[in-house]
Amino acid sequence: MAATNYSQTIKNDTKDFITTAILQLLGIQKTFEKPKNLAQLTVSNVCKRAGVSRMAFYRNFESIDQVIYQYYQPQISQSFEIIRQNVSASSKIENQLKFFEEFKDDLFLSESQGYEPIIRQIYIEEIEKFYEKTNDEYFITFVANGVYALWRKWLMNGQDKSIEEIHELIRKIVTI
């Protein structure tokens, strides 16, 4: 049993080393070196940075994108879950503003470092959960992509409109 626990500890450490290496190389975790763009990362340079073999990488992950996805997905999902649970509209707006304030730097970084499509995928998956009861996959796809595009533009434009105005636009999208 002890060997199994030890093996699991090593596996978890390896995953942590790989994740940390990618976060550092992309500039998500700050270092003194210039961050790389996702397109510049290779499994080889990630493994070198992490101090693990390529085999260790592929035993734990299918791709660098998967590592980024697994890093951000729980954070984004947790924030959306809080928003889904709050009943009052004012509470939802307050929680969304808090989420956007906490996450906007990551969104800007994802744009500059080339992994915004991964963030978009997670956002859209979470937004889809709001509308899954409609059972209309085309409607859900339309709304989720529209809502993400709206929020992204709003954040990239420096939140130049009030969150209430953004919510009104979302209501318009949903009622089309």
N, C-alpha and C positions, 0 to 999 in steps of 0.2 A: 504493500500500500504506500509506503514511504517513497518508493521509486516513482510511482505514478504521480504523487503530489509534487515531487521534485521535477519530473518531466513537464508537468503542467505549469509549474513556476517558470521553467526555462522557456517554454513556449510563449507564455504571457510576456516575459521579459523581452524576448525576441520581437514580438509584435510591438511592444512599447518602443524598443530601439528603432525599429523601422519607421514607425509613426513619427517619432521625435525627429529622426533624420529628415523626413520629407517636410515636416513643419518648419524645421530650421532652413532647409534649402529653399523653400518657397517664401521665407520671411514671415511666416505666421508666428513662429517663435523667433524672437529677435536674437541675432548674433552680430558679430562685427564684420561679417562678410556681406557682399552684395547678394541680395536674393536672386534666385534663378526663376525663370518662367517655367511653367509646367512642361512646355514643349522641349525645354532643355534638359529635363530630368530623364535619367535612364535608370533602369533597375540596378545596373552596375554601380553608378555613382551613389545611389541611395544605399546600396549594400556596403560600399566602402565607408561611407559616412557613419552608418549604423554599426559597423564592425561585425557584419553577419555575411553568410554566403548567399549566393543567388538561390541555391536550393532552399535555404531557410526562408528567403523571401517568398518563393512560390509555394512552400508548404503552408504559409499563412495567408497569402493574398494572391489574387489573380492578376492584379494590376496596381499601378500607382493611383489611378483614379479610385479604385476600391478603398484604398487607405484613406484618401481625402473624404470620400463619401462616409465611411465609417467613423471618421473623426467628427464631421459636422452634423450628421443625421440625428444623433441623440440630442444635441443642443437645440437644433431647430425644432425637432419634434416635441421636446419638452415645452418650449415656448408656445407652440401652437396648441398643445394639450391644455395649457393654462387658459389660453384664449377660448378654446372650445368649451371649457367647463364653466366659465363665468357667464352668468345669465344676462345681466344688465348690459345694455349697449355702452353705457359710459365706462363700465369696468373693462369691457372688451377693448374699447378705444385706448384706455389708460394702459392696459397690458401690451397692446400693439405698439404704442409709442415707446414704452420701455424696451420692448424687444428690438425695435428698429434702432433706438439709440445705442443699445448694446451691440448690435450686429452690423451696423452700417460700415464700420471700418473693415470688417471682414468682407463685406460685399465689394467695397472699393478695391481691396487687395485682390479679391478673386478676379476682378476685371483686369487689373494690371498684370497679374501673374498667370492668367490664362486658364483658370479652373472655374470660371463663372458658370459654364454649363452644368457642372456637378452641383453647384449651389442651386441653380435653377431647377434641376431635377428634384432635389429634396423639397424645395419650396412647393413646387407643383404637386408632388405627392401628398404633402400636408394640406394644401388648399383643397385638393380633390376630396379629402375626408369630410370637408364641410358639406359637400354636395352629393355624397355617395348614395343617399337615400332616393335621389331622383331616378336612379337606375338607367340613366341615359348617358352612355359613355361619350357621345359627341358633345352634348351639352356640358358635361363635366370637363372635358378637354378644353373646350372653348373658354369656359369661365375660368378655369385654373390658370391657363396661359395668359388670359387677359388680365386677371388680378395680379399675377406675378409681374407682367410687363408694366402695369400701372405703378405698383409699389417700387419696382426697380427704377423707373424713370423719375418717380417722386424723390427717391433717395439720392439718385445721381444728380438731380437738379437742386439739391440742397434743401429739400422739403419746402419748396416755394409755395405750396398751398397748405391749407390746414388739413389735418387728418379727417375732419368732418367732410370737407370737400371731396377728398379721396373716397371716403365711404359712400358718398352720394354717387360718385361715378361708378363705383362697384355695384351699387343697387341698380343703376341704369343698365349695366352689363347683364346682370342677373335677370332683369325683367324684360329683356329684349325678346 
